[in-house]
Amino acid sequence: TMWMAVHFAEAGLRVNAIAPGFFVTTQNKDLLLDENGNYTARSQKIMEATPMKKFGKPEDLLGALLFLIDESYSSFVTGTVMAVDGGFMAYSGV
């Protein structure tokens, strides 16, 4: 995002990304939840490293998306990666 933001800025294009954390989806549900809907061992490890102690829901991405596409709020934002991960990235680096 940084490289592209620098090279496309003069053309008036902003380049940003959203980095989602862990979300339970159809694709990974069997890895994260057992047949009773409880966390698996893998989920427990993820929760230990996620300060908010929960998985994201798809609608949790909407705030970041709406902020980034609305130039009245983010016209001076470019070259960023916005983590929507319940604090996982911030905590895992500590």
Protein Blocks (a to p, Z undefined) as FASTA:
>chain_A
ZZmmmmmmmnopacddddddddddfklmmmmpcfkopacfklmmmmmmmmnopacdfklm
mmmmmmmmmmklmmmgghiacddeehmmmmmmZZ
